[in-house]
Amino acid sequence: MLFIKLLTTPILIALLTLIKNRYGNNVAGLLMGFPLIAGPITLFLYFEQGVDFALSSSYYTLWGVLGVSVFCLTYCWCAIKFNLYWSLIVSLIVYGLSSYLFSIISLPTWQSFFIILLGLVICIFLSPKLLIEKQTKAKTKTSISIEIFIRMCFSVILVFMVTAIAPHVGEIFSGILAVFPIATITMAIFTHMESKESVILLLRSLMFGLISLSFFYFSLLILAPTINFIPSMLLALMISISIQFLSLHMSKKILIKDS
């Protein structure tokens, strides 16, 4: 299990970084909506804490997805007026407050999903419309390698931290921490260094990608009580991929219209 923890998430994060450098911020933002970190954490919680714990934490991971969208929305607007550091600080404060609010919510899964989905859509339409990316200098192989290494390290730390403290903090905070925007933060920092337009495009695209992530956890919560947990995760992943294709089509139409 230790070996799997060390390899699974960092490899996925490294691939995402390479895709970003190859295909741009729009595609990378959408792909960040896949359960690259949260999915493995949920799976490890299932193996180590049991199915009941994993499902209870997944409910709050679903709410945590909306928290990430709030973080993205806040960062987008802050990036217009402030520098990288203030944008990050303000966004983390707003994220922390919203996550605390979501942690005290207890509604049926269907109602929660409807509210979360509505919230994700509202965040997309409230985000700024700065869509013309500035041309930036091509990154050197050294800078790309450093960026990948940092992201991989942060992802490993998050996976180990959540799975280690899960028995002590319980399902609620384990679930919310599973989607703590560690990959989002690292990608936002490096992308903001390029230009504010680039980071806004990245985070707006991620907001579209978060729709598929919400479907992943909603599907898991609905399917797992009736079939085994692992098949439920696989089915939820397939549903998430289908929604991701729709999100890609929708994001392209909206981004083109906004520009």
N, C-alpha and C positions, 0 to 999 in steps of 0.2 A: 504493500500500500504506500509506503514511504517513497519507493522508487516511482510509482505512478504519479504521486503528488508532485515530485520534482520535475517530471517530464511533461505531463499533459498540458497544463495551462501555459507554461513558458513557450512551448513549441507553437501553440495556437496564437499567442501574442506576437511571436516573431514573424509568423506568416502574415498576420494582419498588418504589421509594420511594413513588410516588403510590398504587400498589395497597395498600401497607401502611397508608397514612393513610386509605384509603377502606374497605378490607375487614378490617383488623385484623392482629394479629400471627400468628395461626394460618395464614391464607392466605399472608401474606408469607414466613413461615418455610418453608412447603412450596415456594413458587416459587423460593426461594433455592437449592433443590436442582437447578434447571436449570443447564446449563453456560453461564451468562451471561458469566463471565470466563474460566474454564478452557477452554471450547469455542473461543472466538476465539483464545486463546493457542496451543492445539494446531493450529488451522488456520494461523496465521501461521508456526508452527514447520515445518509441512509445506511451505509455499510457500518459506520461506527456507533451511531446512536439509535438506529432502528427506523422503521417506516413511519411510525406515529410522529416522531420528532421531525423527520425530514418533511412530512406533509405540513405539519404546523408551521415550521420555519418557511416553507414555500409560500404559504399564505402571505406572510409579511415580506417575503422577497418580491411578491407581486406588487405590494404597496411600495416597496423600495424602488421599483422601476419608475414609478411616478416621481419619486424623490430625485432620481437621476435626471429626469426630464426637467424638473424645476431647477436643478443645478445648471443644466445646459442653457435654459432660457435666461437665467440670471447672468451667466458668464457672457452670453452673446451681447446683452445690453451693456454690461460693464466694459466689455472690450472696446466698445465704441468711444467711451469717455475716459477710461482709466488704462493704466499700464497692466502688464501681466500679473504683477504681485497683488495689486488691489483687486483686480478682477477675480483672482483665485480666492483671496481672503473673504470677500463679500459673498461669493458663490458658495463657499464652504459653510459660512454662517447660515445662509438661507437654506442650504441643504440640510444642515443639522436641525434647524428649527422645524422644517417640514417633515423630516424623518421622525422626529419625536412625536409630532402630531399624528402621523400615520401609525405609529407604534401603539397608540391607545385606541385605535379604531377596531371594532369587532362587529363586522357585518357578514351576512351570508356571502358565499363566494360569488354568486351571480351578481348581486348588487355591487359588491366591491369591484368586480371586473368592469361593470358598466361605468361606474364612477371613474375608475382609473383610465379606461379607454377614452372617455370624454375629456378627462384632464390632459391626456397626451395630445389629443387633437387641439385643444385650446392652447397648449404650450406652443405647438407648431405655428398656429396662426397669430400668436402674440409675439413671435420671434421677429427680430429685425430683418429687413429685406436687402442687406448688403451682400450681393451675390457676384459681383465682378471681382474675381480673384486677381491680385497683383501678381505679375510674373516675378518669381523669385529665382535666385541662383540655384543651380542644381547642387544637391548635397554631395559631399565627398563620401567615399566608402567608409572612411574613418568615422565621420559624424553619424552615418547611418548605423554603423556597428555599435557605437556608444548608445544611441537612442534605443536600439533593440535590446541591448544588455540591461539598461536601466528599467525598461518596461518589463522584461522577463523577471528581474529581481523583485520588483514591486508586486508582480502577480503571484510569485511564489510566497512572498511574505504574507499577502492577504489570505491565500488558501490555507497556509499553516496556522495563521492567527485565528481565523474563524473556526476551523475544525478543532483547534486546541482549546479555545475558550468556550466552545459551544455548551459543554456540560455545566459550566459555571454561570453563563449569562442567559441561558434558556433559549427557547425557540424564537421568541420575538426578535431579540437583537441579533441572533445568529442569522435569521432570515434577512433582516435589513442590511446587515454587514456583508452578506453574500453579494449584494450589488453595489457595495460602496464603490464610487466611481474612480478607482485607482488607475485603471487603464485610460479612462476618459481624461483624468487630470494630467497624466504624463503626456498623452497625445496632444492635449490642449496646450500644454506648456511649450512643447517643441513646435507646434503649428503656429502658435501666437508669435513665436520668435520670427516666423516668416512674414506674417502680416495679420492684421485684425480681420481682414476679409477672408483669409484662409481659415482661421479658427472658427469664424461664424458659419462658414459653409460646412465645415466638419461637424460642428455641434448641431446645426439644423438637420443635417443628414442623419446624424445619430438619433435625433428625436423621431424621425420616421422609422428608423430601425428598432427603436424601443417598442413600437407597436407589436412587432413580431415576438419580441421577448415577453411581452405581457401575455400574448396568446400561448406561448410555450408554458408558462407557469399556470395559467388558467386551465389549459388542457391537462396538464399533469395533475392538478387538484381534482379535476372532474373524473379522469380516467383511473388514477391510482387506487381509489377505494374499491373499484370493481375488477380490475385486473392487476397483475403483478407490477411492482414499481419499475423495474427495468424496461419491460415492454411499453409501459406508460410513457417513460422518458423518450423512448425511440419514436413513438407515435406523436408525442408532443413536439419533438424535434422536426418531424416531417411536416406537421401543421405549421410550425414556425417558419420553415423554409418556404412553404407556399405563400404565407402571408408576406414574407420578405420580398418575394417577386412582385406582389401587388404593391408593396411599399415603394419598391424601386420605380415602378411605372408611375405611381402617384407623385413621388418626389420629383421626378423629372418634369412632369407636367406643371407642377406648382413652381418649381425653381425657374423654369423657362418663362412661365407667365409673370412671375415676380420681376425677372430681369428685363 
